[in-house]
């Protein structure tokens, strides 16, 4: 799995909300499209997923709800 607890890393500039998560690619090569596709599978619905590159292989993403964040962790 490539998800990291939102409390484990600080994001620069913008504060995190309760529905902000950090996605970190730890093994292999994974495109942003692949990450979004996996997020859509884990939290289905019409939510518009937007990844924000924090550093190489690390992204910030806002989730639709706290429940979705809990399900992903």
C-alpha positions as CSV (number, residue, x, y, z in Angstrom):
1,X,0.0,0.0,0.0
2,X,1.3,3.5,-0.6
3,X,-0.7,5.6,1.9
4,X,0.9,7.4,4.9
5,X,-0.8,8.7,7.9
6,X,-1.6,12.5,7.5
7,X,0.0,13.1,10.9
8,X,3.3,11.5,10.0
9,X,4.5,14.3,7.7
10,X,4.0,18.1,7.6
11,X,3.1,19.7,4.3
12,X,4.7,23.0,3.5
13,X,2.7,26.3,3.2
14,X,-0.9,25.1,3.5
15,X,-2.2,23.6,6.8
16,X,-3.8,20.2,6.6
17,X,-7.5,19.7,7.2
18,X,-9.1,16.6,8.7
19,X,-9.6,15.3,5.2
20,X,-6.0,15.8,3.9
21,X,-3.8,12.8,3.3
22,X,-0.3,12.2,2.2
23,X,0.3,9.7,-0.6
24,X,3.9,8.4,-0.8
25,X,5.1,6.1,-3.5
26,X,7.5,3.8,-1.7
27,X,8.2,1.1,-4.3
28,X,8.4,1.0,-8.0
29,X,7.1,3.6,-10.4
30,X,3.5,4.8,-10.1
31,X,1.9,7.6,-12.2
32,X,-0.4,10.2,-10.8
33,X,-3.2,8.7,-13.0
34,X,-2.6,5.3,-11.3
35,X,-2.8,6.9,-7.8
36,X,-6.0,8.7,-8.7
37,X,-7.5,5.4,-10.1
38,X,-6.6,3.6,-6.9
39,X,-8.2,6.4,-4.8
40,X,-11.4,6.2,-6.9
41,X,-11.5,2.5,-6.2
42,X,-11.0,2.9,-2.4
43,X,-13.4,5.9,-2.1
44,X,-15.9,5.6,-4.9
45,X,-18.1,8.5,-6.0
46,X,-17.9,11.5,-8.2
47,X,-15.2,13.3,-6.2
48,X,-12.6,15.2,-8.2
49,X,-9.2,13.9,-7.0
50,X,-6.4,16.5,-7.2
51,X,-2.9,15.4,-6.3
52,X,-0.5,18.1,-5.2
53,X,3.2,17.2,-5.6
54,X,5.0,18.0,-2.3
55,X,8.3,16.4,-3.3
56,X,9.5,13.6,-5.5
57,X,7.1,10.7,-5.1
58,X,5.1,12.4,-2.3
59,X,1.7,14.0,-2.9
60,X,-0.9,15.7,-0.8
61,X,-4.6,14.9,-1.6
62,X,-7.9,16.1,-0.1
63,X,-10.4,13.4,0.5
64,X,-14.2,13.8,0.3
65,X,-14.8,12.9,4.0
66,X,-13.2,11.9,7.3
67,X,-14.8,8.5,6.8
68,X,-12.9,8.0,3.5
69,X,-9.6,9.0,5.2
70,X,-10.2,6.4,7.9
71,X,-11.0,3.8,5.4
72,X,-7.8,4.5,3.5
73,X,-5.6,4.3,6.6
